[in-house]
Amino acid sequence: MDLFAKDNLDGAAKRPQPLAARMRPQTLDEILGQDHILGPGKLLRRAIEADRLGSIILYGPPGCGKTSTAEAIAAATRRRFERTSGVLANVSSLRALLSAAHQRRASEGEETILFIDEIHHFNKSQQDILLPHVEDGTITLIGATTHNPFFFINSPLTSRSQVFELQPVSEAAIGALLRRALTDSRGLAHCPTNTDDDALVHLAKVCEGDARRALNALEIAVLTTAPGPDGRVHLTRAVVEESIQKKAVVYDHDEDGHYDTISAFIKSVRGSDPHAAVYWLGKMLYAGEDPRFVARRLVILASEDIGNADPRGLTVAVAALHAVEFVGMPEARIALSQATTYLATAPKSNAAIVAIDKAMADVQSGRVLPVPKHLRDAHYAGAKRLGHTGYQYAHEGDGHFVVQEYIPTSAVYYEPTREGYEETIGKRMAAWDERRKAAAAEADRE
């Protein structure tokens, strides 16, 4: 081995693990913030303590304790505990682990728990390799993922596993974890520290449930702050703020964070809450979401959820889309905010989408109606010979309206609401209906 390479390896071996790794819980009682699944008497805790665990998928955001739970299982189980990662493992290494588990079970009767971190990185064929071994009990699978398992893990695996969703760690739990790290021999007890209460409160808040990130920021703050005359480090809020720097928003652009946030955004606009809507807009833009994507969704919403209750909504949304294309970020955020708040506070109606969906459903179900002859194209020689006559020009009628058949059915598709401008539309349609009824009554008398 090259001398310098050996020196680098030796140096790396001497460096301590990051604080988050050193403070990883060693028992179930040390895991904070997941009492809904790991509290006394809860199903997962009972299964772990009794060593009767079946295959499970641990799903939750970064830093919430998925690997810590697996570590606690490793400490509690009497079964062989093997681990790998969806990032590092390949088909051959996976087959080797499964083959060894099969041999141990056959020769020694020893069962194996296989922990796969970031299991969503396995492709379909890799996940399929696991299936028969989970099915016949060769392994008990523990998969950990930050991605929705019902989207990113094969349904045969999820159907054979219990899915436990871990929540972001609460601010109170992160605060307790930070205080533990400052006094624990595994943590920063070797660096005597005085910490202002508002410093830890701020750190717990800005890390948004990510315990790993909070511990890493605490370690940076302590190790980069010079001790005072008394030999103790003094952590103030200003020091902590500097150590955390820009907030890292959990937002994966083509996966859960993306879809969940745009869903919250659209539902907030539809639900007429401009405050919530502009917050989710801010989160998306801060995380680097394509503003054109947001603008396109607003265009759809303007017709789907507002429609003719405020016809200007579509104009505003399309104008915002053009503005985004024309000016780009960061100025485009203003146009998007304007469109978002306008649409959120506009009267709502989904009558337009109900109308088109009902009409298309009729067509799909076989209700394909012929075009009445008087409405067919009459702008060619021979049209009259085909009977394409009798059309009445609407603008020649009273109020630019004439009574004539436009479709050979009495089906009603567009039913305007009483919201916004649709109330006016509804009154106009009602007046036309009265004229149609009067004309029909007169025709009956004749």
C-alpha positions as a Markdown table, in Angstrom:
| # | Residue | x | y | z |
|---|---|---|---|---|
| 1 | Met | 0.0 | 0.0 | 0.0 |
| 2 | Asp | 1.2 | 3.5 | -0.8 |
| 3 | Leu | 2.7 | 5.1 | 2.3 |
| 4 | Phe | 0.6 | 8.2 | 2.1 |
| 5 | Ala | -2.6 | 6.2 | 1.5 |
| 6 | Lys | -1.8 | 4.1 | 4.7 |
| 7 | Asp | -1.3 | 7.3 | 6.7 |
| 8 | Asn | -4.7 | 8.6 | 5.5 |
| 9 | Leu | -6.4 | 5.4 | 6.5 |
| 10 | Asp | -4.7 | 5.5 | 9.9 |
| 11 | Gly | -5.8 | 9.1 | 10.4 |
| 12 | Ala | -9.4 | 8.3 | 9.4 |
| 13 | Ala | -9.5 | 5.4 | 11.9 |
| 14 | Lys | -8.4 | 7.7 | 14.7 |
| 15 | Arg | -11.0 | 10.3 | 14.0 |
| 16 | Pro | -14.1 | 9.8 | 16.2 |
| 17 | Gln | -17.5 | 9.0 | 14.6 |
| 18 | Pro | -19.9 | 11.9 | 14.2 |
| 19 | Leu | -21.9 | 12.8 | 17.3 |
| 20 | Ala | -25.1 | 11.5 | 15.8 |
| 21 | Ala | -23.5 | 8.1 | 15.3 |
| 22 | Arg | -22.0 | 8.0 | 18.8 |
| 23 | Met | -25.3 | 9.0 | 20.4 |
| 24 | Arg | -27.3 | 6.4 | 18.5 |
| 25 | Pro | -29.8 | 4.8 | 21.0 |
| 26 | Gln | -28.6 | 1.5 | 22.4 |
| 27 | Thr | -32.0 | 0.5 | 23.9 |
| 28 | Leu | -35.6 | 1.0 | 23.1 |
| 29 | Asp | -35.9 | 3.4 | 26.1 |
| 30 | Glu | -33.3 | 5.7 | 24.5 |
| 31 | Ile | -35.3 | 6.2 | 21.3 |
| 32 | Leu | -37.1 | 9.5 | 21.7 |
| 33 | Gly | -40.2 | 10.8 | 19.8 |
| 34 | Gln | -41.7 | 7.5 | 18.5 |
| 35 | Asp | -43.9 | 6.5 | 21.4 |
| 36 | His | -46.9 | 5.9 | 19.1 |
| 37 | Ile | -45.1 | 2.7 | 17.9 |
| 38 | Leu | -42.4 | 2.1 | 20.5 |
| 39 | Gly | -44.0 | 3.2 | 23.7 |
| 40 | Pro | -44.7 | 0.7 | 26.5 |
| 41 | Gly | -47.3 | -1.8 | 25.4 |
| 42 | Lys | -47.3 | -0.8 | 21.7 |
| 43 | Leu | -47.2 | -3.6 | 19.1 |
| 44 | Leu | -43.8 | -3.0 | 17.7 |
| 45 | Arg | -42.2 | -2.8 | 21.1 |
| 46 | Arg | -43.9 | -5.9 | 22.3 |
| 47 | Ala | -42.7 | -7.8 | 19.2 |
| 48 | Ile | -39.1 | -6.6 | 19.7 |
| 49 | Glu | -38.9 | -7.4 | 23.4 |
| 50 | Ala | -40.4 | -10.9 | 22.8 |
| 51 | Asp | -38.1 | -11.5 | 19.8 |
| 52 | Arg | -41.2 | -12.4 | 17.8 |
| 53 | Leu | -40.8 | -9.8 | 15.2 |
| 54 | Gly | -42.1 | -10.4 | 11.6 |
| 55 | Ser | -41.0 | -8.6 | 8.5 |
| 56 | Ile | -41.5 | -4.8 | 8.8 |
| 57 | Ile | -40.9 | -1.6 | 6.8 |
| 58 | Leu | -39.9 | 1.4 | 8.8 |
| 59 | Tyr | -40.9 | 4.6 | 6.9 |
| 60 | Gly | -40.2 | 8.1 | 7.9 |
| 61 | Pro | -38.2 | 11.3 | 7.2 |
| 62 | Pro | -34.5 | 11.6 | 7.7 |
| 63 | Gly | -33.2 | 11.6 | 11.3 |
| 64 | Cys | -36.4 | 10.2 | 12.9 |
| 65 | Gly | -34.9 | 7.0 | 14.2 |
| 66 | Lys | -35.3 | 4.2 | 11.6 |
| 67 | Thr | -31.8 | 2.9 | 11.9 |
| 68 | Ser | -31.9 | 3.5 | 15.6 |
| 69 | Thr | -34.9 | 1.2 | 15.9 |
| 70 | Ala | -33.0 | -1.4 | 13.8 |
| 71 | Glu | -30.0 | -1.1 | 16.2 |
| 72 | Ala | -32.3 | -1.6 | 19.2 |
| 73 | Ile | -33.7 | -4.7 | 17.5 |
| 74 | Ala | -30.2 | -6.0 | 16.9 |
| 75 | Ala | -29.4 | -5.6 | 20.6 |
| 76 | Ala | -32.6 | -7.3 | 21.7 |
| 77 | Thr | -32.9 | -10.2 | 19.3 |
| 78 | Arg | -31.5 | -13.7 | 19.7 |
| 79 | Arg | -31.5 | -14.1 | 16.0 |
| 80 | Arg | -28.6 | -13.5 | 13.6 |
| 81 | Phe | -28.7 | -9.8 | 12.6 |
| 82 | Glu | -27.3 | -8.9 | 9.2 |
| 83 | Arg | -27.4 | -5.6 | 7.6 |
| 84 | Thr | -26.9 | -4.0 | 4.2 |
| 85 | Ser | -27.9 | -1.0 | 2.2 |
| 86 | Gly | -29.9 | -0.3 | -0.9 |
| 87 | Val | -27.2 | 2.1 | -1.9 |
| 88 | Leu | -24.3 | -0.4 | -1.6 |
| 89 | Ala | -25.7 | -3.9 | -2.1 |
| 90 | Asn | -25.9 | -5.5 | -5.5 |
| 91 | Val | -27.6 | -8.7 | -6.7 |
| 92 | Ser | -24.5 | -10.9 | -6.0 |
| 93 | Ser | -24.0 | -9.6 | -2.5 |
| 94 | Leu | -27.7 | -9.9 | -1.8 |
| 95 | Arg | -27.7 | -13.5 | -3.0 |
| 96 | Ala | -24.7 | -14.3 | -0.8 |
| 97 | Leu | -26.5 | -12.9 | 2.3 |
| 98 | Leu | -29.6 | -14.9 | 1.5 |
| 99 | Ser | -27.7 | -18.1 | 0.8 |
| 100 | Ala | -25.8 | -17.9 | 4.1 |
| 101 | Ala | -29.1 | -17.3 | 6.0 |
| 102 | His | -30.6 | -20.4 | 4.3 |
| 103 | Gln | -27.6 | -22.5 | 5.3 |
| 104 | Arg | -27.7 | -21.3 | 8.9 |
| 105 | Arg | -31.4 | -22.1 | 9.1 |
| 106 | Ala | -30.9 | -25.6 | 7.6 |
| 107 | Ser | -27.8 | -26.6 | 9.5 |
| 108 | Glu | -28.1 | -24.8 | 12.9 |
| 109 | Gly | -31.8 | -23.8 | 13.0 |
| 110 | Glu | -30.6 | -20.2 | 13.5 |
| 111 | Glu | -33.0 | -17.5 | 12.1 |
| 112 | Thr | -31.8 | -14.3 | 10.4 |
| 113 | Ile | -33.0 | -10.8 | 10.5 |
| 114 | Leu | -31.9 | -8.8 | 7.5 |
| 115 | Phe | -31.9 | -5.1 | 7.8 |
| 116 | Ile | -31.8 | -3.1 | 4.5 |
| 117 | Asp | -31.3 | 0.6 | 4.9 |
| 118 | Glu | -32.6 | 2.8 | 2.1 |
| 119 | Ile | -34.4 | -0.2 | 0.6 |
| 120 | His | -36.2 | 2.0 | -1.9 |
| 121 | His | -32.9 | 2.2 | -3.9 |
| 122 | Phe | -33.4 | -1.5 | -4.8 |
| 123 | Asn | -34.9 | -1.9 | -8.2 |
| 124 | Lys | -37.7 | -4.3 | -8.9 |
| 125 | Ser | -35.5 | -7.3 | -9.7 |
| 126 | Gln | -33.5 | -6.8 | -6.5 |
| 127 | Gln | -36.7 | -6.6 | -4.4 |
| 128 | Asp | -38.1 | -9.7 | -6.2 |
| 129 | Ile | -35.0 | -11.7 | -5.1 |
| 130 | Leu | -36.0 | -11.1 | -1.5 |
| 131 | Leu | -39.6 | -12.2 | -1.9 |
| 132 | Pro | -39.3 | -16.0 | -1.7 |
| 133 | His | -37.0 | -15.8 | 1.2 |
| 134 | Val | -39.4 | -13.6 | 3.1 |
| 135 | Glu | -42.2 | -15.9 | 2.1 |
| 136 | Asp | -40.6 | -19.1 | 3.4 |
| 137 | Gly | -39.2 | -17.4 | 6.6 |
| 138 | Thr | -35.5 | -17.7 | 5.6 |
| 139 | Ile | -35.2 | -14.1 | 6.6 |
| 140 | Thr | -37.1 | -11.6 | 8.6 |
| 141 | Leu | -36.9 | -8.4 | 6.6 |
| 142 | Ile | -36.5 | -5.0 | 8.2 |
| 143 | Gly | -36.5 | -2.3 | 5.5 |
| 144 | Ala | -35.9 | 1.4 | 6.2 |
| 145 | Thr | -36.9 | 4.1 | 3.8 |
| 146 | Thr | -37.6 | 7.8 | 3.6 |
| 147 | His | -39.9 | 7.1 | 0.6 |
| 148 | Asn | -43.6 | 6.0 | 0.7 |
| 149 | Pro | -43.3 | 2.2 | 0.6 |
| 150 | Phe | -46.6 | 1.8 | -1.2 |
| 151 | Phe | -45.1 | 3.7 | -4.1 |
| 152 | Phe | -41.4 | 2.6 | -4.0 |
| 153 | Ile | -41.5 | -1.0 | -2.7 |
| 154 | Asn | -43.1 | -3.9 | -4.5 |
| 155 | Ser | -46.6 | -4.7 | -3.3 |
| 156 | Pro | -45.8 | -8.4 | -2.7 |
| 157 | Leu | -43.1 | -7.2 | -0.2 |
| 158 | Thr | -45.4 | -4.6 | 1.5 |
| 159 | Ser | -48.2 | -7.1 | 1.7 |
| 160 | Arg | -46.0 | -9.5 | 3.6 |
| 161 | Ser | -44.6 | -6.8 | 5.9 |
| 162 | Gln | -46.1 | -4.5 | 8.5 |
| 163 | Val | -45.5 | -0.9 | 7.7 |
| 164 | Phe | -44.7 | 1.4 | 10.6 |
| 165 | Glu | -44.6 | 5.1 | 9.9 |
| 166 | Leu | -42.1 | 7.1 | 12.1 |
| 167 | Gln | -42.9 | 10.7 | 12.8 |
| 168 | Pro | -40.5 | 13.7 | 12.8 |
| 169 | Val | -39.0 | 13.9 | 16.2 |
| 170 | Ser | -40.7 | 16.6 | 18.3 |
| 171 | Glu | -38.9 | 19.7 | 19.4 |
| 172 | Ala | -39.2 | 18.6 | 23.0 |
| 173 | Ala | -37.6 | 15.3 | 22.2 |
| 174 | Ile | -34.8 | 16.8 | 20.2 |
| 175 | Gly | -34.1 | 19.2 | 23.1 |
| 176 | Ala | -33.8 | 16.3 | 25.5 |
| 177 | Leu | -31.5 | 14.5 | 23.1 |
| 178 | Leu | -29.3 | 17.6 | 22.7 |
| 179 | Arg | -29.0 | 18.0 | 26.5 |
| 180 | Arg | -28.2 | 14.2 | 26.8 |
| 181 | Ala | -25.4 | 14.6 | 24.2 |
| 182 | Leu | -23.8 | 17.4 | 26.2 |
| 183 | Thr | -23.4 | 15.3 | 29.3 |
| 184 | Asp | -23.1 | 11.8 | 28.0 |
| 185 | Ser | -19.6 | 10.2 | 27.9 |
| 186 | Arg | -20.4 | 9.0 | 24.3 |
| 187 | Gly | -21.1 | 12.5 | 23.3 |
| 188 | Leu | -19.6 | 15.9 | 24.3 |
| 189 | Ala | -19.0 | 15.4 | 28.0 |
| 190 | His | -15.3 | 15.9 | 27.4 |
| 191 | Cys | -16.1 | 19.5 | 26.3 |
| 192 | Pro | -17.6 | 21.2 | 29.3 |
| 193 | Thr | -20.3 | 23.5 | 27.9 |
| 194 | Asn | -22.7 | 26.1 | 29.2 |
| 195 | Thr | -25.7 | 26.4 | 26.9 |
| 196 | Asp | -28.3 | 29.2 | 26.8 |
| 197 | Asp | -31.8 | 27.8 | 26.9 |
| 198 | Asp | -32.9 | 29.7 | 23.8 |
| 199 | Ala | -29.9 | 28.2 | 21.8 |
| 200 | Leu | -31.2 | 24.7 | 22.2 |
| 201 | Val | -34.8 | 25.7 | 21.6 |
| 202 | His | -33.7 | 27.4 | 18.3 |
| 203 | Leu | -31.7 | 24.3 | 17.3 |
| 204 | Ala | -34.5 | 21.9 | 18.0 |
| 205 | Lys | -37.0 | 24.1 | 16.1 |
| 206 | Val | -35.0 | 24.7 | 12.9 |
| 207 | Cys | -34.0 | 21.1 | 12.5 |
| 208 | Glu | -37.7 | 20.2 | 12.0 |
| 209 | Gly | -37.7 | 16.8 | 13.4 |
| 210 | Asp | -34.3 | 15.6 | 12.1 |
| 211 | Ala | -32.4 | 14.5 | 15.2 |
| 212 | Arg | -29.3 | 13.7 | 13.2 |
| 213 | Arg | -29.1 | 17.2 | 11.8 |
| 214 | Ala | -29.6 | 18.7 | 15.3 |
| 215 | Leu | -26.8 | 16.6 | 16.8 |
| 216 | Asn | -24.4 | 17.4 | 13.9 |
| 217 | Ala | -25.1 | 21.1 | 14.3 |
| 218 | Leu | -24.5 | 20.9 | 18.1 |
| 219 | Glu | -21.2 | 19.2 | 17.5 |
| 220 | Ile | -20.0 | 21.8 | 15.1 |
| 221 | Ala | -21.1 | 24.6 | 17.5 |
| 222 | Val | -19.3 | 23.1 | 20.5 |
| 223 | Leu | -16.1 | 22.0 | 18.7 |
| 224 | Thr | -15.6 | 25.3 | 16.8 |
| 225 | Thr | -16.3 | 27.6 | 19.8 |
| 226 | Ala | -13.3 | 28.6 | 21.9 |
| 227 | Pro | -13.6 | 27.9 | 25.6 |
| 228 | Gly | -13.8 | 30.9 | 28.0 |
| 229 | Pro | -11.4 | 31.7 | 30.8 |
| 230 | Asp | -13.1 | 29.1 | 32.9 |
| 231 | Gly | -12.3 | 26.4 | 30.3 |
| 232 | Arg | -16.0 | 26.0 | 29.4 |
| 233 | Val | -17.6 | 26.5 | 26.0 |
| 234 | His | -20.5 | 29.0 | 26.0 |
| 235 | Leu | -23.2 | 28.3 | 23.4 |
| 236 | Thr | -25.4 | 31.2 | 22.6 |
| 237 | Arg | -28.2 | 31.4 | 20.1 |
| 238 | Ala | -26.0 | 33.4 | 17.8 |
| 239 | Val | -23.4 | 30.6 | 17.8 |
| 240 | Val | -26.0 | 28.0 | 17.2 |
| 241 | Glu | -27.6 | 30.0 | 14.3 |
| 242 | Glu | -24.2 | 30.2 | 12.7 |
| 243 | Ser | -23.6 | 26.4 | 13.0 |
| 244 | Ile | -26.9 | 25.5 | 11.4 |
| 245 | Gln | -26.6 | 27.9 | 8.4 |
| 246 | Lys | -29.3 | 27.6 | 5.7 |
| 247 | Lys | -32.2 | 25.3 | 6.5 |
| 248 | Ala | -32.2 | 22.2 | 4.4 |
| 249 | Val | -35.8 | 21.6 | 3.4 |
| 250 | Val | -36.8 | 18.0 | 3.1 |
| 251 | Tyr | -38.1 | 18.0 | -0.5 |
| 252 | Asp | -37.2 | 15.4 | -3.1 |
| 253 | His | -38.1 | 16.8 | -6.5 |
| 254 | Asp | -39.5 | 13.6 | -8.0 |
| 255 | Glu | -40.7 | 11.7 | -5.0 |
| 256 | Asp | -42.8 | 12.0 | -1.8 |
| 257 | Gly | -41.8 | 15.5 | -0.7 |
| 258 | His | -42.6 | 16.9 | -4.1 |
| 259 | Tyr | -46.0 | 15.3 | -4.4 |
| 260 | Asp | -47.1 | 15.8 | -0.8 |
| 261 | Thr | -46.2 | 19.5 | -0.9 |
| 262 | Ile | -47.9 | 20.3 | -4.2 |
| 263 | Ser | -50.9 | 18.4 | -2.9 |
| 264 | Ala | -51.0 | 20.5 | 0.2 |
| 265 | Phe | -50.6 | 23.6 | -1.9 |
| 266 | Ile | -53.5 | 22.8 | -4.3 |
| 267 | Lys | -55.8 | 21.7 | -1.5 |
| 268 | Ser | -55.0 | 24.9 | 0.4 |
| 269 | Val | -55.9 | 27.1 | -2.6 |
| 270 | Arg | -59.0 | 25.0 | -3.2 |
| 271 | Gly | -59.9 | 25.3 | 0.5 |
| 272 | Ser | -59.7 | 29.1 | 0.3 |
| 273 | Asp | -56.8 | 29.5 | 2.8 |
| 274 | Pro | -54.4 | 32.0 | 1.2 |
| 275 | His | -52.0 | 31.8 | 4.3 |
| 276 | Ala | -51.5 | 28.1 | 4.0 |
| 277 | Ala | -51.3 | 28.3 | 0.2 |
| 278 | Val | -48.6 | 30.9 | 0.1 |
| 279 | Tyr | -46.6 | 29.0 | 2.8 |
| 280 | Trp | -46.5 | 25.8 | 0.7 |
| 281 | Leu | -45.6 | 27.9 | -2.3 |
| 282 | Gly | -42.8 | 29.4 | -0.3 |
| 283 | Lys | -41.6 | 26.0 | 0.7 |
| 284 | Met | -41.5 | 24.7 | -2.8 |
| 285 | Leu | -39.7 | 27.8 | -4.2 |
| 286 | Tyr | -37.2 | 27.8 | -1.4 |
| 287 | Ala | -36.5 | 24.1 | -2.0 |
| 288 | Gly | -35.8 | 24.8 | -5.7 |
| 289 | Glu | -39.1 | 23.6 | -7.3 |
| 290 | Asp | -39.5 | 24.5 | -11.0 |
| 291 | Pro | -41.8 | 27.6 | -10.8 |
| 292 | Arg | -43.3 | 26.6 | -14.2 |
| 293 | Phe | -44.6 | 23.4 | -12.6 |
| 294 | Val | -46.4 | 25.4 | -10.0 |
| 295 | Ala | -47.8 | 27.8 | -12.5 |
| 296 | Arg | -49.1 | 25.0 | -14.7 |
| 297 | Arg | -50.9 | 23.5 | -11.7 |
| 298 | Leu | -52.5 | 26.9 | -10.9 |
| 299 | Val | -53.8 | 27.1 | -14.5 |
| 300 | Ile | -55.5 | 23.7 | -14.0 |
| 301 | Leu | -56.9 | 24.7 | -10.7 |
| 302 | Ala | -58.3 | 27.9 | -12.1 |
| 303 | Ser | -60.6 | 26.0 | -14.3 |
| 304 | Glu | -61.1 | 22.9 | -12.1 |
| 305 | Asp | -61.9 | 24.6 | -8.8 |
| 306 | Ile | -63.0 | 28.2 | -9.7 |
| 307 | Gly | -64.3 | 28.1 | -13.2 |
| 308 | Asn | -67.0 | 30.5 | -14.0 |
| 309 | Ala | -67.5 | 31.5 | -10.4 |
| 310 | Asp | -64.7 | 33.9 | -11.3 |
| 311 | Pro | -63.7 | 33.7 | -14.9 |
| 312 | Arg | -60.8 | 36.1 | -14.3 |
| 313 | Gly | -59.1 | 33.3 | -12.3 |
| 314 | Leu | -58.0 | 31.5 | -15.4 |
| 315 | Thr | -56.8 | 34.8 | -16.9 |
| 316 | Val | -54.7 | 35.5 | -13.8 |
| 317 | Ala | -53.3 | 32.0 | -13.7 |
| 318 | Val | -52.3 | 32.0 | -17.4 |
| 319 | Ala | -50.8 | 35.5 | -17.0 |
| 320 | Ala | -48.7 | 34.1 | -14.1 |
| 321 | Leu | -47.5 | 31.3 | -16.2 |
| 322 | His | -46.4 | 33.7 | -18.9 |
| 323 | Ala | -44.8 | 35.9 | -16.3 |
| 324 | Val | -42.8 | 33.0 | -14.9 |
| 325 | Glu | -41.6 | 32.1 | -18.4 |
| 326 | Phe | -40.7 | 35.7 | -19.2 |
| 327 | Val | -39.0 | 36.9 | -16.0 |
| 328 | Gly | -37.8 | 33.7 | -14.2 |
| 329 | Met | -36.8 | 33.5 | -10.6 |
| 330 | Pro | -36.5 | 35.2 | -8.1 |
| 331 | Glu | -39.0 | 37.8 | -9.4 |
| 332 | Ala | -41.4 | 35.1 | -10.6 |
| 333 | Arg | -42.2 | 34.3 | -7.0 |
| 334 | Ile | -44.2 | 37.6 | -6.9 |
| 335 | Ala | -46.4 | 36.7 | -9.8 |
| 336 | Leu | -46.9 | 33.2 | -8.4 |
| 337 | Ser | -47.8 | 34.7 | -5.0 |
| 338 | Gln | -50.3 | 37.1 | -6.6 |
| 339 | Ala | -51.9 | 34.3 | -8.6 |
| 340 | Thr | -52.0 | 32.0 | -5.6 |
| 341 | Thr | -53.6 | 34.5 | -3.2 |
| 342 | Tyr | -56.1 | 35.6 | -5.9 |
| 343 | Leu | -57.2 | 32.0 | -6.6 |
| 344 | Ala | -57.3 | 31.1 | -2.9 |
| 345 | Thr | -59.7 | 34.0 | -2.2 |
| 346 | Ala | -61.8 | 33.6 | -5.3 |
| 347 | Pro | -65.3 | 32.1 | -5.2 |
| 348 | Lys | -65.1 | 28.4 | -5.9 |
| 349 | Ser | -67.0 | 26.2 | -8.4 |
| 350 | Asn | -66.2 | 22.8 | -9.9 |
| 351 | Ala | -69.2 | 22.9 | -12.2 |
| 352 | Ala | -67.0 | 23.1 | -15.3 |
| 353 | Ile | -65.2 | 19.8 | -14.6 |
| 354 | Val | -68.4 | 18.1 | -13.5 |
| 355 | Ala | -70.0 | 19.1 | -16.8 |
| 356 | Ile | -67.2 | 17.8 | -19.1 |
| 357 | Asp | -66.7 | 14.6 | -17.1 |
| 358 | Lys | -70.4 | 13.9 | -17.2 |
| 359 | Ala | -70.5 | 14.5 | -21.0 |
| 360 | Met | -67.5 | 12.4 | -21.7 |
| 361 | Ala | -68.9 | 9.6 | -19.5 |
| 362 | Asp | -72.1 | 9.6 | -21.6 |
| 363 | Val | -70.0 | 9.4 | -24.8 |
| 364 | Gln | -67.9 | 6.6 | -23.4 |
| 365 | Ser | -70.9 | 4.6 | -22.2 |
| 366 | Gly | -72.4 | 4.6 | -25.7 |
| 367 | Arg | -74.4 | 7.8 | -25.7 |
| 368 | Val | -73.1 | 9.0 | -29.1 |
| 369 | Leu | -75.7 | 11.3 | -30.5 |
| 370 | Pro | -76.1 | 12.4 | -34.1 |
| 371 | Val | -75.7 | 16.0 | -35.0 |
| 372 | Pro | -79.1 | 17.5 | -35.8 |
| 373 | Lys | -79.3 | 18.3 | -39.6 |
| 374 | His | -80.0 | 22.0 | -39.1 |
| 375 | Leu | -76.7 | 22.3 | -37.1 |
| 376 | Arg | -74.5 | 20.5 | -39.7 |
| 377 | Asp | -72.1 | 22.2 | -42.0 |
| 378 | Ala | -74.0 | 23.9 | -44.8 |
| 379 | His | -71.1 | 25.7 | -46.4 |
| 380 | Tyr | -70.7 | 23.5 | -49.4 |
| 381 | Ala | -72.5 | 22.6 | -52.6 |
| 382 | Gly | -75.1 | 19.9 | -52.0 |
| 383 | Ala | -75.6 | 20.6 | -48.3 |
| 384 | Lys | -79.2 | 21.6 | -48.9 |
| 385 | Arg | -79.8 | 18.4 | -50.9 |
| 386 | Leu | -78.7 | 16.5 | -47.8 |
| 387 | Gly | -81.2 | 18.4 | -45.6 |
| 388 | His | -78.7 | 20.6 | -43.8 |
| 389 | Thr | -81.2 | 23.4 | -43.5 |
| 390 | Gly | -83.3 | 25.2 | -40.9 |
| 391 | Tyr | -80.6 | 26.7 | -38.7 |
| 392 | Gln | -81.7 | 29.9 | -37.0 |
| 393 | Tyr | -79.0 | 32.6 | -36.5 |
| 394 | Ala | -79.0 | 33.3 | -32.7 |
| 395 | His | -78.0 | 37.0 | -33.2 |
| 396 | Glu | -81.3 | 37.6 | -35.0 |
| 397 | Gly | -83.3 | 36.6 | -32.0 |
| 398 | Asp | -84.6 | 38.7 | -29.1 |
| 399 | Gly | -81.7 | 39.1 | -26.7 |
| 400 | His | -79.4 | 37.2 | -29.2 |
| 401 | Phe | -81.3 | 34.0 | -28.4 |
| 402 | Val | -83.6 | 31.7 | -30.4 |
| 403 | Val | -85.4 | 28.6 | -29.4 |
| 404 | Gln | -84.1 | 25.6 | -31.3 |
| 405 | Glu | -82.7 | 22.2 | -30.6 |
| 406 | Tyr | -78.9 | 21.9 | -30.2 |
| 407 | Ile | -78.7 | 18.3 | -29.0 |
| 408 | Pro | -81.3 | 15.5 | -29.2 |
| 409 | Thr | -81.4 | 14.9 | -25.5 |
| 410 | Ser | -82.7 | 16.5 | -22.3 |
| 411 | Ala | -79.6 | 15.7 | -20.4 |
| 412 | Val | -78.2 | 18.5 | -18.1 |
| 413 | Tyr | -74.5 | 18.7 | -18.0 |
| 414 | Tyr | -73.6 | 22.3 | -16.8 |
| 415 | Glu | -75.2 | 23.3 | -13.6 |
| 416 | Pro | -73.8 | 26.6 | -12.4 |
| 417 | Thr | -73.5 | 27.1 | -8.7 |
| 418 | Arg | -74.7 | 30.1 | -6.8 |
| 419 | Glu | -71.1 | 31.2 | -6.2 |
| 420 | Gly | -69.7 | 34.4 | -7.6 |
| 421 | Tyr | -70.4 | 35.1 | -11.3 |
| 422 | Glu | -72.0 | 31.7 | -11.7 |
| 423 | Glu | -75.1 | 33.0 | -9.9 |
| 424 | Thr | -75.5 | 35.5 | -12.8 |
| 425 | Ile | -75.0 | 32.7 | -15.3 |
| 426 | Gly | -77.6 | 30.6 | -13.5 |
| 427 | Lys | -80.2 | 33.3 | -13.7 |
| 428 | Arg | -79.5 | 33.8 | -17.4 |
| 429 | Met | -79.8 | 30.1 | -18.1 |
| 430 | Ala | -83.1 | 30.0 | -16.1 |
| 431 | Ala | -84.5 | 32.8 | -18.3 |
| 432 | Trp | -83.6 | 30.9 | -21.5 |
| 433 | Asp | -85.2 | 27.7 | -20.1 |
| 434 | Glu | -88.4 | 29.7 | -19.5 |
| 435 | Arg | -88.5 | 30.8 | -23.1 |
| 436 | Arg | -87.9 | 27.2 | -24.2 |
| 437 | Lys | -90.8 | 26.0 | -22.1 |
| 438 | Ala | -93.1 | 28.8 | -23.4 |
| 439 | Ala | -92.2 | 27.9 | -27.0 |
| 440 | Ala | -92.9 | 24.2 | -26.3 |
| 441 | Ala | -96.2 | 25.0 | -24.7 |
| 442 | Glu | -97.2 | 27.2 | -27.7 |
| 443 | Ala | -96.2 | 24.4 | -30.1 |
| 444 | Asp | -98.4 | 22.0 | -28.2 |
| 445 | Arg | -101.4 | 24.3 | -28.5 |
| 446 | Glu | -100.9 | 24.5 | -32.2 |
